[in-house]
Amino acid sequence: MSNPLVQAFFVGRAVAEVINERLERSFTDTLSELGKLDAELKEHLHEFTEEVMARANRAEEVDMTTSTTTSSDSETGDVQTNIDELRAEIALLRTELQNYRSQT
């Protein structure tokens, strides 16, 4: 290459191509990692939800078996107290679930 101006042009174009390819690769890798992170977060939330529901179902079964054997002839006030306690627990669980969702 005898002309330095022509050589500078080709060097500049090559630099621009290399920078463009590396930026494109970095951008693609970043999007890929974000996609993986999103999928992992959804999977963790799904597992958390399943575990909560399984525990709730087990607790309900235990409660149903103990409540039918111990309080088959309980008073109406006891039932209302149980309902109020369950409502309070549900409200607490909803609050905890909202806090968990806001963290993710």
Chimera marker file (.cmm) of the C-alpha trace (Angstrom):
<marker_set name="trace">
<marker id="1" x="0.000" y="0.000" z="0.000" r="1" g="1" b="0" radius="0.5"/>
<marker id="2" x="1.677" y="3.055" z="-1.214" r="1" g="1" b="0" radius="0.5"/>
<marker id="3" x="-0.879" y="5.653" z="-0.222" r="1" g="1" b="0" radius="0.5"/>
<marker id="4" x="-1.117" y="6.207" z="3.572" r="1" g="1" b="0" radius="0.5"/>
<marker id="5" x="-4.576" y="7.743" z="3.202" r="1" g="1" b="0" radius="0.5"/>
<marker id="6" x="-5.945" y="4.587" z="1.569" r="1" g="1" b="0" radius="0.5"/>
<marker id="7" x="-4.237" y="2.465" z="4.199" r="1" g="1" b="0" radius="0.5"/>
<marker id="8" x="-5.762" y="4.587" z="7.000" r="1" g="1" b="0" radius="0.5"/>
<marker id="9" x="-9.199" y="4.137" z="5.410" r="1" g="1" b="0" radius="0.5"/>
<marker id="10" x="-8.917" y="0.343" z="5.366" r="1" g="1" b="0" radius="0.5"/>
<marker id="11" x="-7.497" y="0.219" z="8.884" r="1" g="1" b="0" radius="0.5"/>
<marker id="12" x="-10.337" y="2.417" z="10.138" r="1" g="1" b="0" radius="0.5"/>
<marker id="13" x="-12.926" y="0.253" z="8.409" r="1" g="1" b="0" radius="0.5"/>
<marker id="14" x="-11.385" y="-2.923" z="9.869" r="1" g="1" b="0" radius="0.5"/>
<marker id="15" x="-11.390" y="-1.394" z="13.358" r="1" g="1" b="0" radius="0.5"/>
<marker id="16" x="-15.053" y="-0.457" z="12.982" r="1" g="1" b="0" radius="0.5"/>
<marker id="17" x="-15.962" y="-3.976" z="11.817" r="1" g="1" b="0" radius="0.5"/>
<marker id="18" x="-14.141" y="-5.630" z="14.726" r="1" g="1" b="0" radius="0.5"/>
<marker id="19" x="-15.719" y="-3.270" z="17.264" r="1" g="1" b="0" radius="0.5"/>
<marker id="20" x="-19.145" y="-3.860" z="15.734" r="1" g="1" b="0" radius="0.5"/>
<marker id="21" x="-18.748" y="-7.654" z="15.886" r="1" g="1" b="0" radius="0.5"/>
<marker id="22" x="-17.574" y="-7.588" z="19.500" r="1" g="1" b="0" radius="0.5"/>
<marker id="23" x="-20.406" y="-5.282" z="20.568" r="1" g="1" b="0" radius="0.5"/>
<marker id="24" x="-22.900" y="-7.511" z="18.800" r="1" g="1" b="0" radius="0.5"/>
<marker id="25" x="-21.475" y="-10.609" z="20.511" r="1" g="1" b="0" radius="0.5"/>
<marker id="26" x="-21.514" y="-8.901" z="23.918" r="1" g="1" b="0" radius="0.5"/>
<marker id="27" x="-25.081" y="-7.705" z="23.436" r="1" g="1" b="0" radius="0.5"/>
<marker id="28" x="-26.225" y="-11.171" z="22.384" r="1" g="1" b="0" radius="0.5"/>
<marker id="29" x="-24.472" y="-12.790" z="25.366" r="1" g="1" b="0" radius="0.5"/>
<marker id="30" x="-26.067" y="-10.272" z="27.730" r="1" g="1" b="0" radius="0.5"/>
<marker id="31" x="-29.549" y="-10.942" z="26.354" r="1" g="1" b="0" radius="0.5"/>
<marker id="32" x="-28.925" y="-14.660" z="26.643" r="1" g="1" b="0" radius="0.5"/>
<marker id="33" x="-27.909" y="-14.340" z="30.293" r="1" g="1" b="0" radius="0.5"/>
<marker id="34" x="-30.960" y="-12.202" z="31.042" r="1" g="1" b="0" radius="0.5"/>
<marker id="35" x="-33.183" y="-14.836" z="29.457" r="1" g="1" b="0" radius="0.5"/>
<marker id="36" x="-31.581" y="-17.546" z="31.567" r="1" g="1" b="0" radius="0.5"/>
<marker id="37" x="-31.996" y="-15.461" z="34.717" r="1" g="1" b="0" radius="0.5"/>
<marker id="38" x="-35.653" y="-14.812" z="33.943" r="1" g="1" b="0" radius="0.5"/>
<marker id="39" x="-36.290" y="-18.522" z="33.378" r="1" g="1" b="0" radius="0.5"/>
<marker id="40" x="-34.516" y="-19.441" z="36.628" r="1" g="1" b="0" radius="0.5"/>
<marker id="41" x="-36.506" y="-16.877" z="38.609" r="1" g="1" b="0" radius="0.5"/>
<marker id="42" x="-39.777" y="-18.182" z="37.176" r="1" g="1" b="0" radius="0.5"/>
<marker id="43" x="-38.744" y="-21.747" z="38.013" r="1" g="1" b="0" radius="0.5"/>
<marker id="44" x="-37.831" y="-20.784" z="41.588" r="1" g="1" b="0" radius="0.5"/>
<marker id="45" x="-41.154" y="-18.993" z="42.023" r="1" g="1" b="0" radius="0.5"/>
<marker id="46" x="-42.992" y="-22.016" z="40.649" r="1" g="1" b="0" radius="0.5"/>
<marker id="47" x="-41.137" y="-24.353" z="43.032" r="1" g="1" b="0" radius="0.5"/>
<marker id="48" x="-41.833" y="-21.998" z="45.937" r="1" g="1" b="0" radius="0.5"/>
<marker id="49" x="-45.530" y="-21.913" z="45.095" r="1" g="1" b="0" radius="0.5"/>
<marker id="50" x="-45.707" y="-25.697" z="44.851" r="1" g="1" b="0" radius="0.5"/>
<marker id="51" x="-43.947" y="-26.130" z="48.187" r="1" g="1" b="0" radius="0.5"/>
<marker id="52" x="-46.272" y="-23.641" z="49.887" r="1" g="1" b="0" radius="0.5"/>
<marker id="53" x="-49.350" y="-25.352" z="48.481" r="1" g="1" b="0" radius="0.5"/>
<marker id="54" x="-48.077" y="-28.805" z="49.497" r="1" g="1" b="0" radius="0.5"/>
<marker id="55" x="-47.429" y="-27.647" z="53.048" r="1" g="1" b="0" radius="0.5"/>
<marker id="56" x="-50.808" y="-25.946" z="53.203" r="1" g="1" b="0" radius="0.5"/>
<marker id="57" x="-52.535" y="-29.110" z="52.016" r="1" g="1" b="0" radius="0.5"/>
<marker id="58" x="-50.677" y="-31.243" z="54.575" r="1" g="1" b="0" radius="0.5"/>
<marker id="59" x="-51.536" y="-28.809" z="57.356" r="1" g="1" b="0" radius="0.5"/>
<marker id="60" x="-55.155" y="-28.779" z="56.244" r="1" g="1" b="0" radius="0.5"/>
<marker id="61" x="-55.300" y="-32.584" z="56.278" r="1" g="1" b="0" radius="0.5"/>
<marker id="62" x="-53.754" y="-32.717" z="59.757" r="1" g="1" b="0" radius="0.5"/>
<marker id="63" x="-56.128" y="-30.042" z="60.988" r="1" g="1" b="0" radius="0.5"/>
<marker id="64" x="-59.127" y="-31.771" z="59.482" r="1" g="1" b="0" radius="0.5"/>
<marker id="65" x="-58.267" y="-35.091" z="61.111" r="1" g="1" b="0" radius="0.5"/>
<marker id="66" x="-57.633" y="-33.525" z="64.519" r="1" g="1" b="0" radius="0.5"/>
<marker id="67" x="-60.625" y="-31.195" z="64.352" r="1" g="1" b="0" radius="0.5"/>
<marker id="68" x="-63.046" y="-33.984" z="63.450" r="1" g="1" b="0" radius="0.5"/>
<marker id="69" x="-61.839" y="-36.189" z="66.314" r="1" g="1" b="0" radius="0.5"/>
<marker id="70" x="-61.404" y="-33.567" z="69.041" r="1" g="1" b="0" radius="0.5"/>
<marker id="71" x="-64.075" y="-30.987" z="68.328" r="1" g="1" b="0" radius="0.5"/>
<marker id="72" x="-66.950" y="-32.863" z="66.797" r="1" g="1" b="0" radius="0.5"/>
<marker id="73" x="-69.361" y="-31.289" z="69.290" r="1" g="1" b="0" radius="0.5"/>
<marker id="74" x="-67.656" y="-27.917" z="69.868" r="1" g="1" b="0" radius="0.5"/>
<marker id="75" x="-69.573" y="-24.710" z="70.415" r="1" g="1" b="0" radius="0.5"/>
<marker id="76" x="-70.294" y="-22.081" z="67.747" r="1" g="1" b="0" radius="0.5"/>
<marker id="77" x="-67.910" y="-19.625" z="69.452" r="1" g="1" b="0" radius="0.5"/>
<marker id="78" x="-64.993" y="-22.043" z="68.985" r="1" g="1" b="0" radius="0.5"/>
<marker id="79" x="-65.753" y="-22.368" z="65.282" r="1" g="1" b="0" radius="0.5"/>
<marker id="80" x="-65.869" y="-18.593" z="64.900" r="1" g="1" b="0" radius="0.5"/>
<marker id="81" x="-62.572" y="-18.277" z="66.769" r="1" g="1" b="0" radius="0.5"/>
<marker id="82" x="-61.000" y="-20.840" z="64.439" r="1" g="1" b="0" radius="0.5"/>
<marker id="83" x="-62.310" y="-18.985" z="61.409" r="1" g="1" b="0" radius="0.5"/>
<marker id="84" x="-60.902" y="-15.690" z="62.710" r="1" g="1" b="0" radius="0.5"/>
<marker id="85" x="-57.520" y="-17.300" z="63.365" r="1" g="1" b="0" radius="0.5"/>
<marker id="86" x="-57.448" y="-18.811" z="59.884" r="1" g="1" b="0" radius="0.5"/>
<marker id="87" x="-58.312" y="-15.460" z="58.331" r="1" g="1" b="0" radius="0.5"/>
<marker id="88" x="-55.458" y="-13.850" z="60.245" r="1" g="1" b="0" radius="0.5"/>
<marker id="89" x="-53.049" y="-16.548" z="59.058" r="1" g="1" b="0" radius="0.5"/>
<marker id="90" x="-54.217" y="-16.101" z="55.457" r="1" g="1" b="0" radius="0.5"/>
<marker id="91" x="-53.665" y="-12.354" z="55.692" r="1" g="1" b="0" radius="0.5"/>
<marker id="92" x="-50.176" y="-12.942" z="57.085" r="1" g="1" b="0" radius="0.5"/>
<marker id="93" x="-49.357" y="-15.397" z="54.292" r="1" g="1" b="0" radius="0.5"/>
<marker id="94" x="-50.611" y="-12.973" z="51.652" r="1" g="1" b="0" radius="0.5"/>
<marker id="95" x="-48.394" y="-10.253" z="53.070" r="1" g="1" b="0" radius="0.5"/>
<marker id="96" x="-45.374" y="-12.560" z="53.069" r="1" g="1" b="0" radius="0.5"/>
<marker id="97" x="-46.100" y="-13.657" z="49.503" r="1" g="1" b="0" radius="0.5"/>
<marker id="98" x="-46.372" y="-10.050" z="48.345" r="1" g="1" b="0" radius="0.5"/>
<marker id="99" x="-43.065" y="-9.259" z="50.054" r="1" g="1" b="0" radius="0.5"/>
<marker id="100" x="-41.441" y="-12.216" z="48.316" r="1" g="1" b="0" radius="0.5"/>
<marker id="101" x="-42.817" y="-11.202" z="44.929" r="1" g="1" b="0" radius="0.5"/>
<marker id="102" x="-41.641" y="-7.625" z="45.368" r="1" g="1" b="0" radius="0.5"/>
<marker id="103" x="-38.099" y="-8.871" z="46.063" r="1" g="1" b="0" radius="0.5"/>
<marker id="104" x="-37.906" y="-10.750" z="42.734" r="1" g="1" b="0" radius="0.5"/>
<link id1="1" id2="2" r="1" g="1" b="0" radius="0.2"/>
<link id1="2" id2="3" r="1" g="1" b="0" radius="0.2"/>
<link id1="3" id2="4" r="1" g="1" b="0" radius="0.2"/>
<link id1="4" id2="5" r="1" g="1" b="0" radius="0.2"/>
<link id1="5" id2="6" r="1" g="1" b="0" radius="0.2"/>
<link id1="6" id2="7" r="1" g="1" b="0" radius="0.2"/>
<link id1="7" id2="8" r="1" g="1" b="0" radius="0.2"/>
<link id1="8" id2="9" r="1" g="1" b="0" radius="0.2"/>
<link id1="9" id2="10" r="1" g="1" b="0" radius="0.2"/>
<link id1="10" id2="11" r="1" g="1" b="0" radius="0.2"/>
<link id1="11" id2="12" r="1" g="1" b="0" radius="0.2"/>
<link id1="12" id2="13" r="1" g="1" b="0" radius="0.2"/>
<link id1="13" id2="14" r="1" g="1" b="0" radius="0.2"/>
<link id1="14" id2="15" r="1" g="1" b="0" radius="0.2"/>
<link id1="15" id2="16" r="1" g="1" b="0" radius="0.2"/>
<link id1="16" id2="17" r="1" g="1" b="0" radius="0.2"/>
<link id1="17" id2="18" r="1" g="1" b="0" radius="0.2"/>
<link id1="18" id2="19" r="1" g="1" b="0" radius="0.2"/>
<link id1="19" id2="20" r="1" g="1" b="0" radius="0.2"/>
<link id1="20" id2="21" r="1" g="1" b="0" radius="0.2"/>
<link id1="21" id2="22" r="1" g="1" b="0" radius="0.2"/>
<link id1="22" id2="23" r="1" g="1" b="0" radius="0.2"/>
<link id1="23" id2="24" r="1" g="1" b="0" radius="0.2"/>
<link id1="24" id2="25" r="1" g="1" b="0" radius="0.2"/>
<link id1="25" id2="26" r="1" g="1" b="0" radius="0.2"/>
<link id1="26" id2="27" r="1" g="1" b="0" radius="0.2"/>
<link id1="27" id2="28" r="1" g="1" b="0" radius="0.2"/>
<link id1="28" id2="29" r="1" g="1" b="0" radius="0.2"/>
<link id1="29" id2="30" r="1" g="1" b="0" radius="0.2"/>
<link id1="30" id2="31" r="1" g="1" b="0" radius="0.2"/>
<link id1="31" id2="32" r="1" g="1" b="0" radius="0.2"/>
<link id1="32" id2="33" r="1" g="1" b="0" radius="0.2"/>
<link id1="33" id2="34" r="1" g="1" b="0" radius="0.2"/>
<link id1="34" id2="35" r="1" g="1" b="0" radius="0.2"/>
<link id1="35" id2="36" r="1" g="1" b="0" radius="0.2"/>
<link id1="36" id2="37" r="1" g="1" b="0" radius="0.2"/>
<link id1="37" id2="38" r="1" g="1" b="0" radius="0.2"/>
<link id1="38" id2="39" r="1" g="1" b="0" radius="0.2"/>
<link id1="39" id2="40" r="1" g="1" b="0" radius="0.2"/>
<link id1="40" id2="41" r="1" g="1" b="0" radius="0.2"/>
<link id1="41" id2="42" r="1" g="1" b="0" radius="0.2"/>
<link id1="42" id2="43" r="1" g="1" b="0" radius="0.2"/>
<link id1="43" id2="44" r="1" g="1" b="0" radius="0.2"/>
<link id1="44" id2="45" r="1" g="1" b="0" radius="0.2"/>
<link id1="45" id2="46" r="1" g="1" b="0" radius="0.2"/>
<link id1="46" id2="47" r="1" g="1" b="0" radius="0.2"/>
<link id1="47" id2="48" r="1" g="1" b="0" radius="0.2"/>
<link id1="48" id2="49" r="1" g="1" b="0" radius="0.2"/>
<link id1="49" id2="50" r="1" g="1" b="0" radius="0.2"/>
<link id1="50" id2="51" r="1" g="1" b="0" radius="0.2"/>
<link id1="51" id2="52" r="1" g="1" b="0" radius="0.2"/>
<link id1="52" id2="53" r="1" g="1" b="0" radius="0.2"/>
<link id1="53" id2="54" r="1" g="1" b="0" radius="0.2"/>
<link id1="54" id2="55" r="1" g="1" b="0" radius="0.2"/>
<link id1="55" id2="56" r="1" g="1" b="0" radius="0.2"/>
<link id1="56" id2="57" r="1" g="1" b="0" radius="0.2"/>
<link id1="57" id2="58" r="1" g="1" b="0" radius="0.2"/>
<link id1="58" id2="59" r="1" g="1" b="0" radius="0.2"/>
<link id1="59" id2="60" r="1" g="1" b="0" radius="0.2"/>
<link id1="60" id2="61" r="1" g="1" b="0" radius="0.2"/>
<link id1="61" id2="62" r="1" g="1" b="0" radius="0.2"/>
<link id1="62" id2="63" r="1" g="1" b="0" radius="0.2"/>
<link id1="63" id2="64" r="1" g="1" b="0" radius="0.2"/>
<link id1="64" id2="65" r="1" g="1" b="0" radius="0.2"/>
<link id1="65" id2="66" r="1" g="1" b="0" radius="0.2"/>
<link id1="66" id2="67" r="1" g="1" b="0" radius="0.2"/>
<link id1="67" id2="68" r="1" g="1" b="0" radius="0.2"/>
<link id1="68" id2="69" r="1" g="1" b="0" radius="0.2"/>
<link id1="69" id2="70" r="1" g="1" b="0" radius="0.2"/>
<link id1="70" id2="71" r="1" g="1" b="0" radius="0.2"/>
<link id1="71" id2="72" r="1" g="1" b="0" radius="0.2"/>
<link id1="72" id2="73" r="1" g="1" b="0" radius="0.2"/>
<link id1="73" id2="74" r="1" g="1" b="0" radius="0.2"/>
<link id1="74" id2="75" r="1" g="1" b="0" radius="0.2"/>
<link id1="75" id2="76" r="1" g="1" b="0" radius="0.2"/>
<link id1="76" id2="77" r="1" g="1" b="0" radius="0.2"/>
<link id1="77" id2="78" r="1" g="1" b="0" radius="0.2"/>
<link id1="78" id2="79" r="1" g="1" b="0" radius="0.2"/>
<link id1="79" id2="80" r="1" g="1" b="0" radius="0.2"/>
<link id1="80" id2="81" r="1" g="1" b="0" radius="0.2"/>
<link id1="81" id2="82" r="1" g="1" b="0" radius="0.2"/>
<link id1="82" id2="83" r="1" g="1" b="0" radius="0.2"/>
<link id1="83" id2="84" r="1" g="1" b="0" radius="0.2"/>
<link id1="84" id2="85" r="1" g="1" b="0" radius="0.2"/>
<link id1="85" id2="86" r="1" g="1" b="0" radius="0.2"/>
<link id1="86" id2="87" r="1" g="1" b="0" radius="0.2"/>
<link id1="87" id2="88" r="1" g="1" b="0" radius="0.2"/>
<link id1="88" id2="89" r="1" g="1" b="0" radius="0.2"/>
<link id1="89" id2="90" r="1" g="1" b="0" radius="0.2"/>
<link id1="90" id2="91" r="1" g="1" b="0" radius="0.2"/>
<link id1="91" id2="92" r="1" g="1" b="0" radius="0.2"/>
<link id1="92" id2="93" r="1" g="1" b="0" radius="0.2"/>
<link id1="93" id2="94" r="1" g="1" b="0" radius="0.2"/>
<link id1="94" id2="95" r="1" g="1" b="0" radius="0.2"/>
<link id1="95" id2="96" r="1" g="1" b="0" radius="0.2"/>
<link id1="96" id2="97" r="1" g="1" b="0" radius="0.2"/>
<link id1="97" id2="98" r="1" g="1" b="0" radius="0.2"/>
<link id1="98" id2="99" r="1" g="1" b="0" radius="0.2"/>
<link id1="99" id2="100" r="1" g="1" b="0" radius="0.2"/>
<link id1="100" id2="101" r="1" g="1" b="0" radius="0.2"/>
<link id1="101" id2="102" r="1" g="1" b="0" radius="0.2"/>
<link id1="102" id2="103" r="1" g="1" b="0" radius="0.2"/>
<link id1="103" id2="104" r="1" g="1" b="0" radius="0.2"/>
</marker_set>
